[in-house]
Amino acid sequence: MLSRNTPKAHMPIIPPRVLNRLASALTELRTSAMELEASHAAPILRSCPEHRQSARNLVHYLALRQHDIRPLQEDLGELGLSSLGRLEGHTLATLNSVLALIGKSAGRAARLAGAGPAGISPRAAARLLAEHSQLLLGAPPVGRVARIMVTMPSEAARDFGVVRDLVAAGMNVMRINCAHDEPDDWRAMVVHLRRAERELGVSCRVQADLPGPKLRTGLIAPFARMAKLKPKRDALGRTQAPARVWLTPAGHPAPAPDGLQTVRVTGTLLASSREGDFLIVADARARHRTLSIVESLGRSRVAETNRTIYLAEGAALTLRRGDSRIIELARAEGLGELMLPLVLREGDILMLTRADTPGEPAREDPHHEMAVPAHIPCSSPEAFDSVKPGHRVFLDDGRIGGVVTDNNGQEMRVSITQVPDPKGAKLRAEKGINFPDTEMGGACLTPRDIAALEVVAPLVDMVALSFVQHPSDLDLLHEHLRRLAVPNLGVVLKVETRAAFENLPLLLLAALRWPSVGVMVARGDLGVEVGFERLSEIQEEILWLCEAAHLPVIWATQVLEGMAKTGSPTRAEVTDAAMSGRAECVMLNKGPHIVATVKFLSRVLDRMDGHQSKKTPMLRRLSISENLGPAKRTRRGRSH
């Protein structure tokens, strides 16, 4: 900024023709904003009274972004005027302010600045965003804006300590994924949270994610009934911990302790065994292996092995003691089904089937020259009504890609074009399927979602609508919330498909009809749908549009995922975590090191909050700036 002591000879002189050109461009932007508002008067009027200013501003911002204003940005920047780069929350007011500056230079400020409504001010925009964020997500932590949301593991329903430790570490929002666990588990998680709140004297919100119509691969036909016992080894192949197995009588089986596989044993072998005995096992690979009995619990036993064992149904077990004297013989029973994954290579054919027939790998057909391709069911019948030849398909979070070459309504023929390894990629049951070029029919609120909603609505603070695509999806959810008499329950739109992103302006206008609203950027599915090379660009656009609507954003998927799993973050994860602070909430997924990860993220967000607010650098004092020594301070032109 120029001080009042700046010599007049150094004041910039702006030619009238430049001022006129800038004023004309800015007036055109303002006019287009007002025209778009007029054409959308009905949906703006349908928004809640507390959101009506936000709906107007969203429309103004969208009108501005219909223009390429890069040349105008450059011209304004060269003159030291606002570059319009931070007007998301207060579009009309910023346009008016810049017009007033130009008008003042041109001597016609009143005419330029007074040609339309004032619009919401920057301070009022910031206040609205803060109010809407607090209504949905609760009060922000001391010293920063971004809250931390954590997805609950199944153990949170059984172990109060899991929840308490997360709240103590800094969790601000508990996330319950209704695609997993059961209603009793969801209730138990909330009970544990409320107890933790009372004990720690803090408040924590609860979000329940409805399952949604997630497309997944179906079951694969079992290869055999088998148990794989594999010890834990280090990078050099040395055993760090033996494999443990629960041996229980076939006639009177007992439930296994957590984490142990169960093998039922026929006859009286277990009754005859004792600690220190060992079993000779006939491995499925025709190798003899040994299981050592290390613990007796009632009629059952715990056994260990330091070598990998493939134990098949009906395998012979021989009990030996001391001098290798044979005590008794038995058989293994009740083993789980072993389902081998389908191995797919580039150029292979995969058939996605509408029928629930379990999948099978490719095989040779003696009656035909061509091999029978691999097949696997697709969980969504609607996909077979919508997908067209030429549409792309991605499997297992985008690891495997292909193109649909034919769809007869019952089977889709997919030519595999992308695998992560030339040797092939393994496709298992219950893996995600994405059709980024296809707009699916049917509502995103399924009967399973409605059943889950009826359970969680009285328990939680907000529900997240999965795979939302159209405003009608939100209208249907609002109807059910009114039916359940929960008008204050928050609603979170999960943007995870190409259709949701492309329809986001209409979705936001529809969302503003509900009092408490937010948006989750579900970057996993969204990255697959739009292409990972565009993900960074698209998450920025979502942030901009939500700021224009004064709605909080939840930055989700794979934030510090490596640290949650292994205990150590990667450099890329730390950068991503720092960038996530521009949202109002950051979501972490479960993992064995999740408590340490919550504490780490809290420290990162605390530091970044002093440097950045949305897109605006805060310019707090930098300690390294003083390495050159203190600057001379001036006052009224004199040094001190």
C-alpha positions in Angstrom: 0.0 0.0 0.0 1.2 3.5 -0.8 1.8 5.7 2.3 0.8 9.3 2.5 4.5 10.2 2.4 5.0 8.6 -1.1 6.2 11.3 -3.5 3.5 12.2 -6.0 5.9 11.6 -8.9 5.7 7.9 -8.0 1.9 7.6 -8.0 0.7 5.4 -10.8 -1.1 7.2 -13.6 -3.8 5.0 -15.2 -4.9 6.1 -18.7 -8.7 6.7 -19.0 -9.1 4.1 -21.8 -7.7 1.4 -19.4 -10.0 2.5 -16.6 -13.0 2.4 -19.0 -12.0 -1.1 -20.3 -11.7 -2.5 -16.8 -14.9 -0.8 -15.7 -16.8 -2.3 -18.7 -15.5 -5.8 -18.0 -16.3 -5.7 -14.3 -19.8 -4.2 -15.0 -20.4 -7.1 -17.4 -19.5 -9.6 -14.7 -21.8 -7.9 -12.3 -24.7 -7.8 -14.8 -24.3 -11.5 -15.6 -24.4 -12.3 -11.8 -27.6 -10.4 -11.4 -29.2 -11.9 -14.5 -28.3 -15.5 -13.3 -29.8 -14.7 -9.9 -33.0 -13.5 -11.6 -33.3 -16.7 -13.6 -32.8 -18.8 -10.5 -35.1 -16.8 -8.2 -37.4 -19.8 -7.5 -34.7 -22.2 -6.2 -33.1 -19.4 -4.2 -36.5 -18.7 -2.6 -36.9 -22.3 -1.7 -33.7 -22.3 0.3 -33.9 -21.9 4.1 -34.1 -18.3 5.2 -30.8 -18.7 7.0 -29.2 -19.9 3.7 -30.9 -17.4 1.3 -27.9 -15.0 1.2 -25.6 -18.0 0.6 -27.8 -19.3 -2.3 -27.7 -15.8 -3.9 -23.9 -15.6 -3.5 -23.4 -19.1 -4.9 -25.3 -18.1 -8.0 -23.3 -14.9 -8.3 -20.0 -16.9 -8.1 -21.2 -19.4 -10.7 -22.1 -16.6 -13.0 -18.6 -15.1 -12.7 -17.0 -18.5 -13.3 -18.9 -18.8 -16.6 -16.4 -16.2 -17.9 -12.7 -16.5 -18.6 -11.4 -13.6 -16.6 -7.7 -14.4 -16.8 -6.9 -11.2 -18.9 -8.8 -9.1 -16.4 -7.0 -10.7 -13.5 -3.6 -9.8 -15.1 -4.7 -6.2 -15.8 -6.0 -5.7 -12.2 -2.9 -7.2 -10.8 -0.6 -4.9 -12.7 -2.4 -1.9 -11.3 -2.2 -3.2 -7.8 -5.9 -3.6 -7.5 -7.8 -6.7 -6.3 -7.3 -9.7 -8.5 -10.7 -11.1 -7.7 -8.9 -14.3 -6.6 -10.5 -14.5 -3.2 -14.1 -13.5 -3.8 -15.8 -16.9 -3.4 -17.8 -16.0 -0.3 -18.6 -12.4 -1.2 -18.7 -12.2 -5.0 -20.9 -9.2 -5.6 -19.4 -7.1 -2.8 -15.9 -7.6 -4.2 -17.0 -6.7 -7.7 -18.6 -3.5 -6.3 -15.5 -2.7 -4.3 -13.2 -3.0 -7.3 -15.6 -1.0 -9.4 -15.7 1.7 -6.8 -11.9 2.0 -6.8 -11.8 2.3 -10.6 -14.7 4.8 -10.5 -12.8 6.9 -8.0 -9.8 7.0 -10.3 -12.1 7.9 -13.2 -14.1 10.4 -11.2 -17.4 8.5 -11.5 -17.4 6.3 -8.4 -21.1 6.8 -7.6 -22.4 5.7 -11.0 -20.1 2.6 -11.1 -20.5 1.4 -7.5 -24.2 2.1 -7.1 -25.5 0.2 -10.1 -26.7 -2.9 -8.2 -27.3 -4.6 -4.8 -24.4 -4.5 -2.4 -24.1 -8.3 -1.8 -22.8 -10.0 1.3 -19.7 -8.5 2.8 -16.4 -10.4 3.4 -16.9 -10.3 7.2 -20.5 -11.5 6.9 -19.4 -14.3 4.6 -16.8 -15.5 7.0 -19.3 -15.3 9.8 -21.9 -17.4 7.9 -19.3 -20.1 7.0 -18.2 -20.2 10.7 -21.8 -20.4 11.9 -22.8 -23.2 9.4 -19.7 -25.1 10.2 -20.3 -25.0 14.0 -24.0 -26.0 13.5 -22.9 -29.1 11.6 -19.5 -30.0 13.1 -19.6 -28.5 16.5 -17.3 -25.8 17.9 -13.8 -25.7 16.4 -10.9 -26.8 18.5 -9.0 -24.0 20.3 -6.5 -22.4 18.0 -7.7 -23.7 14.6 -10.6 -24.1 12.3 -10.4 -27.7 11.0 -11.9 -30.5 13.0 -10.7 -34.1 12.9 -13.1 -36.9 12.0 -12.2 -40.5 12.6 -13.8 -43.7 11.1 -14.7 -46.2 13.9 -13.2 -49.7 13.8 -15.4 -52.6 14.8 -13.6 -52.7 18.2 -15.1 -49.4 19.1 -18.4 -51.2 19.8 -16.8 -53.6 22.2 -13.9 -51.6 23.8 -14.7 -48.3 25.5 -11.0 -47.6 25.7 -10.7 -47.3 21.9 -13.2 -44.5 21.8 -11.9 -42.7 24.9 -8.3 -42.7 23.6 -9.4 -41.1 20.3 -11.4 -38.4 22.0 -8.5 -37.7 24.3 -6.2 -37.5 21.3 -8.3 -34.8 19.6 -11.1 -36.5 17.6 -13.9 -34.0 17.1 -16.3 -36.1 15.0 -16.9 -39.8 15.2 -17.7 -41.4 11.9 -19.8 -44.6 11.8 -19.8 -46.4 8.5 -23.2 -48.1 8.2 -21.9 -50.3 5.3 -20.1 -52.2 8.1 -21.0 -53.8 11.4 -24.6 -54.1 12.7 -27.1 -51.7 14.4 -26.2 -52.9 17.8 -22.6 -52.1 17.1 -23.5 -48.5 16.0 -25.5 -48.0 19.2 -22.6 -49.3 21.3 -20.2 -46.9 19.6 -22.4 -43.9 20.4 -22.9 -45.0 24.0 -19.1 -45.3 24.4 -18.6 -41.8 22.9 -21.2 -40.2 25.2 -19.4 -41.8 28.2 -16.0 -40.5 26.9 -17.5 -37.0 26.6 -18.6 -37.1 30.2 -15.4 -38.4 31.5 -13.1 -36.0 29.5 -15.4 -33.0 29.7 -15.4 -32.4 25.9 -17.9 -32.5 23.1 -17.7 -34.7 20.0 -20.2 -35.0 17.1 -21.3 -38.2 15.4 -21.7 -38.8 11.7 -23.4 -41.9 10.2 -22.6 -42.7 6.6 -25.4 -44.4 4.9 -24.2 -47.4 2.7 -25.5 -46.2 -0.6 -25.8 -48.3 -3.8 -22.1 -49.1 -3.9 -21.2 -51.3 -6.9 -19.1 -54.3 -5.9 -17.9 -57.6 -7.2 -19.8 -60.6 -5.9 -18.7 -63.9 -4.5 -16.1 -66.1 -6.0 -16.6 -69.9 -6.0 -14.6 -71.6 -3.3 -11.5 -73.4 -4.4 -11.4 -75.6 -1.3 -12.2 -75.7 2.4 -8.9 -74.8 4.0 -7.1 -72.8 6.7 -3.8 -71.1 6.0 -1.6 -70.8 9.1 1.2 -68.3 8.4 3.7 -67.0 11.0 4.8 -63.4 10.9 8.2 -62.9 9.4 10.6 -60.0 9.0 12.2 -58.8 5.7 14.9 -61.5 6.0 12.3 -64.3 6.4 13.0 -64.8 10.1 10.0 -65.7 12.3 8.9 -62.8 14.5 5.7 -64.5 15.8 4.4 -68.0 15.3 1.0 -68.6 13.7 -1.6 -69.6 16.4 -4.7 -71.7 15.9 -7.7 -72.6 18.0 -8.3 -76.4 18.1 -11.7 -77.3 19.5 -13.7 -80.6 19.6 -15.9 -81.2 16.5 -18.7 -82.5 18.8 -18.6 -79.6 21.3 -17.0 -76.6 19.6 -16.1 -73.5 21.6 -15.8 -70.0 20.2 -12.2 -68.9 19.5 -10.4 -66.0 21.2 -10.1 -62.9 19.1 -7.7 -63.2 16.2 -7.4 -67.0 16.1 -8.6 -69.3 13.3 -10.8 -72.2 14.4 -10.1 -75.9 13.4 -12.5 -78.5 14.7 -10.9 -81.8 15.5 -12.7 -85.2 15.4 -12.6 -87.9 18.0 -11.0 -87.8 21.4 -7.6 -86.5 20.3 -7.9 -83.1 22.1 -9.1 -84.8 25.3 -5.9 -86.9 25.3 -3.6 -84.0 24.6 -1.8 -81.7 27.0 0.6 -78.7 26.8 3.9 -79.7 25.3 2.4 -82.3 23.0 2.6 -81.8 19.2 0.5 -82.7 16.2 1.9 -84.0 12.9 -0.2 -82.4 10.1 -0.6 -83.6 6.6 -0.3 -80.3 4.7 -2.3 -79.8 1.5 1.0 -79.6 -0.4 1.9 -83.1 0.7 4.4 -81.8 3.3 4.5 -82.8 6.9 4.2 -79.9 9.4 4.2 -79.7 13.2 1.7 -77.9 15.5 2.8 -77.4 19.1 0.1 -77.4 21.8 0.9 -74.4 24.1 -2.3 -73.8 26.1 -5.3 -75.8 27.3 -8.6 -74.0 27.8 -11.4 -76.4 28.8 -11.8 -79.0 26.1 -10.0 -76.8 23.5 -6.4 -76.1 22.8 -4.2 -73.3 21.4 -1.4 -74.5 19.1 1.4 -72.7 17.3 3.6 -73.2 14.3 6.7 -71.5 13.0 6.2 -72.8 9.4 3.3 -72.0 7.0 0.7 -74.7 6.9 -2.1 -75.2 4.3 -4.5 -77.3 6.4 -7.3 -78.8 4.2 -10.7 -80.2 5.3 -10.3 -83.8 6.4 -6.5 -83.5 6.8 -5.0 -86.2 9.1 -3.7 -85.1 12.5 -1.4 -87.3 14.6 -0.8 -86.6 18.3 2.7 -87.4 19.5 4.4 -87.0 22.8 8.0 -87.1 24.1 9.8 -89.9 22.3 7.6 -89.6 19.2 5.2 -92.2 20.6 1.9 -92.0 18.7 -1.0 -91.3 21.1 -4.0 -90.8 18.8 -5.2 -90.0 15.2 -7.9 -87.5 14.1 -9.2 -85.3 11.3 -9.5 -81.6 10.8 -13.1 -80.3 10.1 -15.1 -77.1 9.9 -12.6 -75.1 7.9 -13.5 -71.9 6.0 -13.9 -71.8 2.3 -10.8 -70.7 0.4 -11.7 -68.4 -2.5 -8.8 -67.8 -4.8 -8.8 -64.4 -6.6 -9.3 -64.0 -10.3 -5.9 -63.2 -11.9 -6.4 -60.7 -14.8 -3.8 -59.5 -17.3 -3.9 -56.9 -20.0 -5.9 -58.2 -22.9 -7.9 -60.6 -20.9 -11.7 -60.8 -21.0 -13.8 -60.5 -17.8 -17.5 -61.2 -17.8 -19.5 -59.2 -15.3 -22.8 -61.0 -14.6 -26.2 -59.9 -13.5 -26.9 -63.3 -12.0 -25.5 -64.1 -8.5 -23.6 -67.2 -9.8 -20.2 -67.2 -8.0 -17.3 -66.1 -10.0 -14.7 -68.4 -11.5 -11.3 -68.0 -13.2 -10.8 -68.4 -17.0 -10.7 -72.1 -18.1 -10.2 -74.1 -21.2 -13.3 -75.6 -22.8 -12.7 -79.0 -24.4 -15.7 -78.4 -26.8 -14.4 -75.0 -28.1 -11.1 -73.7 -29.3 -11.4 -70.5 -27.3 -11.0 -70.5 -23.5 -14.1 -69.6 -21.3 -13.3 -66.1 -19.8 -13.3 -65.4 -16.1 -16.6 -64.2 -14.7 -17.8 -62.5 -11.5 -21.2 -61.0 -10.4 -21.8 -57.3 -10.2 -23.9 -56.2 -7.2 -26.0 -53.6 -9.1 -28.6 -54.9 -11.5 -29.2 -51.3 -12.6 -25.7 -51.2 -14.1 -26.8 -53.7 -16.8 -29.6 -51.3 -17.8 -27.3 -48.3 -18.1 -23.8 -49.2 -19.3 -23.1 -48.9 -23.0 -20.3 -50.5 -25.1 -17.3 -48.2 -25.1 -17.9 -47.1 -21.5 -14.9 -47.5 -19.2 -14.9 -49.7 -16.0 -12.5 -49.6 -13.1 -12.2 -52.4 -10.5 -10.7 -52.5 -7.0 -10.3 -48.7 -6.4 -9.0 -48.2 -10.0 -6.2 -50.8 -9.8 -7.7 -52.7 -12.8 -9.2 -50.9 -15.8 -11.1 -52.0 -18.8 -13.6 -51.1 -21.5 -17.1 -52.6 -21.9 -17.2 -54.2 -25.4 -20.7 -55.7 -25.1 -23.7 -55.6 -22.7 -26.7 -57.8 -23.4 -28.5 -56.9 -20.2 -27.4 -60.1 -18.4 -23.6 -60.1 -19.0 -21.1 -57.4 -19.7 -18.0 -58.3 -21.6 -15.0 -56.2 -20.4 -11.7 -56.1 -22.2 -8.9 -55.5 -19.6 -6.7 -52.6 -20.6 -4.9 -51.7 -17.3 -3.3 -53.7 -14.6 -0.6 -52.6 -12.0 1.7 -55.6 -12.8 2.5 -57.2 -16.1 2.2 -60.6 -14.3 -1.4 -59.8 -13.6 -3.7 -58.3 -11.0 -5.7 -60.2 -8.4 -9.5 -59.4 -8.3 -11.3 -60.6 -5.2 -14.9 -60.6 -4.0 -16.4 -57.4 -2.5 -14.2 -55.0 -4.5 -15.5 -51.7 -5.8 -16.6 -51.2 -9.4 -16.8 -47.8 -11.0 -18.3 -46.8 -14.4 -17.1 -43.2 -14.8 -18.8 -42.8 -18.2 -22.2 -44.1 -17.0 -25.0 -42.2 -15.3 -26.8 -44.9 -13.2 -30.5 -45.0 -12.9 -32.4 -45.4 -9.6 -32.3 -43.4 -6.4 -29.2 -43.4 -4.2 -31.3 -44.0 -1.1 -31.8 -47.8 -1.1 -34.1 -49.8 1.2 -30.9 -50.7 3.1 -30.1 -47.0 3.6 -33.6 -46.3 4.8 -33.4 -49.1 7.3 -30.0 -47.8 8.6 -31.4 -44.2 8.7 -34.2 -45.3 11.0 -31.7 -46.8 13.4 -29.2 -44.0 13.5 -31.4 -40.9 13.1 -32.1 -40.6 16.9 -28.5 -41.4 17.8 -26.3 -39.2 15.7 -25.8 -35.5 14.8 -25.6 -35.9 11.0 -26.0 -38.4 8.2 -23.9 -38.6 5.1 -25.7 -39.5 1.8 -23.5 -41.8 -0.2 -23.4 -41.7 -4.0 -25.7 -38.7 -4.3 -26.1 -37.7 -8.0 -29.3 -35.6 -8.4 -31.2 -33.0 -6.4 -34.1 -35.6 -6.2 -31.8 -37.8 -4.1 -31.6 -35.0 -1.5 -35.4 -34.3 -1.7 -36.0 -38.0 -0.9 -33.7 -37.9 2.1 -35.3 -34.7 3.4 -38.7 -36.5 3.2 -37.5 -39.4 5.3 -35.9 -37.0 7.8 -39.2 -35.1 8.2 -41.0 -38.5 8.5 -38.6 -39.5 11.3 -39.1 -36.1 13.0 -35.4 -35.1 13.0 -35.6 -31.7 11.3 -32.3 -30.6 13.0 -30.2 -33.6 11.9 -27.3 -32.5 9.7 -26.9 -33.7 6.1 -23.6 -34.3 4.4 -23.4 -34.8 0.6 -20.7 -37.2 -0.3 -19.2 -36.2 -3.7 -17.8 -39.4 -5.0 -19.0 -39.8 -8.6 -18.5 -37.9 -11.8 -22.2 -37.2 -11.9 -22.2 -35.7 -8.4 -19.3 -33.4 -9.3 -20.9 -32.2 -12.6 -24.3 -31.7 -10.8 -22.7 -30.0 -7.8 -24.2 -26.5 -8.4 -27.7 -27.9 -8.5 -27.0 -30.2 -5.6 -25.8 -27.3 -3.4 -28.9 -25.3 -4.2 -31.0 -28.2 -3.2 -28.9 -28.8 -0.1 -29.5 -25.2 1.1 -33.1 -26.1 1.6 -32.0 -28.0 4.8 -30.9 -26.1 7.9 -27.6 -27.9 8.6 -25.5 -29.0 5.6 -22.0 -29.9 4.6 -20.1 -31.6 1.8 -17.6 -34.5 1.9 -15.0 -34.8 -0.8 -14.7 -38.6 -1.0 -11.5 -38.6 -2.9 -11.2 -42.4 -3.3 -14.1 -43.1 -5.6 -14.0 -39.6 -7.0 -10.4 -40.0 -8.1 -11.3 -43.3 -9.9 -14.3 -41.6 -11.6 -12.7 -38.4 -12.9 -9.1 -39.7 -13.2 -6.4 -39.1 -10.7 -4.7 -36.6 -12.9 -7.7 -34.3 -12.4 -8.4 -35.0 -8.7 -6.4 -32.1 -7.4 -8.1 -29.7 -9.7 -11.6 -31.0 -8.9 -11.1 -31.0 -5.1 -10.1 -27.3 -5.5 -13.3 -26.6 -7.4 -15.4 -28.3 -4.8 -13.7 -26.2 -2.1 -14.5 -23.0 -4.1 -18.1 -23.8 -4.7 -18.7 -24.7 -1.1 -17.1 -21.5 0.2 -19.4 -19.6 -2.2 -22.3 -21.4 -0.6 -20.8 -20.8 2.9 -20.9 -24.6 3.6 -18.3 -26.6 5.5 -16.2 -29.2 3.6 -14.9 -32.5 4.9 -11.6 -33.5 3.3 -11.7 -37.3 3.2 -10.0 -40.5 2.0 -6.4 -41.7 2.6 -5.3 -38.7 4.7 -2.2 -40.0 6.6 -3.4 -43.5 5.7 0.2 -44.9 5.7 0.8 -43.5 9.2 -2.5 -45.0 10.5 -1.4 -48.4 9.2 2.4 -48.4 9.9 3.0 -45.6 12.3 5.1 -43.4 10.0 3.8 -40.9 7.4 5.3 -40.4 3.9 6.4 -36.9 2.7 3.4 -36.8 0.3 1.0 -37.6 3.2 2.3 -34.8 5.3 1.9 -32.3 2.4 -1.6 -33.6 1.8 -2.4 -33.2 5.5 -1.2 -29.6 5.5 -3.3 -28.8 2.5 -6.4 -30.4 4.1 -6.5 -27.6 6.7 -8.3 -25.4 4.1 -11.4 -27.6 4.8 -13.5 -27.3 7.9 -13.0 -31.0 8.8 -10.4 -33.7 7.9 -11.3 -37.4 7.9 -9.0 -40.1 9.0 -9.6 -43.8 8.4 -9.1 -46.5 11.0 -5.7 -48.3 11.6 -3.6 -49.7 14.3 -1.8 -46.4 14.8 -4.8 -44.2 14.6 -4.4 -42.5 18.0 -0.9 -41.3 17.2 -2.1 -40.2 13.8 -4.9 -38.1 15.3 -2.3 -36.4 17.5 0.1 -35.8 14.5 -2.6 -34.4 12.3 -3.7 -32.1 15.2 -0.2 -30.6 15.4 0.0 -30.2 11.6 -3.3 -28.4 11.5 -2.4 -26.2 14.4 0.7 -25.0 12.7 -0.9 -24.5 9.3 -3.9 -22.6 10.7 -1.6 -19.6 11.5 -0.3 -19.5 7.9 -3.4 -20.1 5.7 -7.1 -19.4 5.8 -8.8 -21.0 2.8 -6.8 -19.5 -0.2 -5.6 -16.5 1.8 -2.1 -16.4 3.2 -2.3 -14.9 6.8 1.3 -13.7 6.8 2.0 -14.3 10.4 5.5 -13.5 11.6 8.2 -15.9 10.3 11.0 -16.5 12.8 13.5 -17.3 10.0 13.0 -13.8 8.6 15.1 -12.5 11.5 18.1 -14.4 10.4 19.3 -11.3 8.5 18.9 -9.2 11.6 16.1 -6.8 12.7 14.8 -4.4 10.1 15.1 -0.7 10.7 11.7 0.6 11.8 10.5 3.9 10.4 7.8 6.3 11.6 6.7 9.3 9.7 9.7 8.9 7.4 12.3 8.9 10.2 14.4 5.9 11.3 14.4 4.7 14.9 
